[in-house]
Amino acid sequence: MYSRIITGMSIKDATGGFKLWKTEVLNSIDFRKVKSSGYSFQIEMNYRAWIKKYKIVEHPIIFIDRTVGFSKMNKSIMLEAVWMVWRLRIWRILGILK
């Protein structure tokens, strides 16, 4: 919901779910300009497709809580995702991201 409020995207979950990308969409994105990695990469890719007016269809998935092992999520990953949402919005306002 955080990324929806900041970016204006109508996507309900910009970081989860199963992703299928059309070749046309991927070819339209200049990957040299993609700045995020890890968790926030999903947000940035969705945003770049959304501002180019590509149709984004969500198909929810169900996560089952982990019973063994541990999450790789840490503070730096979370902070990158929080900051990336603002960067994307600012880049669009400034005309850096088209």
N, C-alpha and C positions, 0 to 999 in steps of 0.2 A: 504494500500500500504506500510505503514511503516513496518509492520511485514513481508511482502514479501521480502523487501529489506534486512532486518537484518537477517532473518532466512533462506531465500532461498526457502521457501515454495511457491508452485504455487497457493495457495489459494488466491482468490481475496478479500475475506472478512472473516477474521478469527474470527470476533466477532459477526457477524450478520447472519441472515438466519435461516432456520429451520434445526435442526440437528436430524438425525436418526443414531443410533449407532448399529452396529452388536454386538451380544453378544461376539463373538470371539475377537473383537477389545477391548471391555471393559475388558474382562478377561485377556488380555495381558498387561494391564496397572496396575502397582502397585500404587494404590491410596494413599498408605502411603507416597509415594515419591512426590506426587503432592503438590506443594508449594503455588500455587496461589488460590485466591478466587475471587468471584465477576466477574467483567468484564474480567480480565486477565485469569480466569479459562478456558474460551473458547479458547483463544490463546494457552494455554499450552496443553489442550486436543488435539486440532488439530495438534500441533507440535509433541506430543508424538505418535499419530497415524501415522503421515507423516514419521517420522524417522524409524518407523517399516515397512514402505513400504505399508501401507494399502491404498487402493484407496479411495480418498475423492472426492465426487461429490457434486457440489454446485447447489442449486436450489434457485435462487434469490427470495426474498420476497419484497413487497412494504410496506414501513412504511408510514402511514398517520400522518402528524403532529398533535401533541397533542393539543386539544382545551380546556381541563380543566386539572387541577392538575399541577404537576411539575416533572421534571426529578430528579432522585436520583443521577445522575452523579455529582461528585465533584472533587476537585483537587487531593485528595489522591487516588481516584479510577483511575484517568487518569495517575498519576505518577506510580502507581503499574503496569499498563498495559505497559507503556513506558519502565520501568525498567525490567519487566518480559521478554520481547522480547530479551533483551541483556543477561539476566541470562540464558535463554534457549540456546542461541548460545554459550555462554562461557562454560556452562555445557557440551554441545556436544563436543566442541573442547577439553576439558579436559578429556573427556571420562566418565564423571559423569552420563550423560544421554545417554542411549542406547536403 
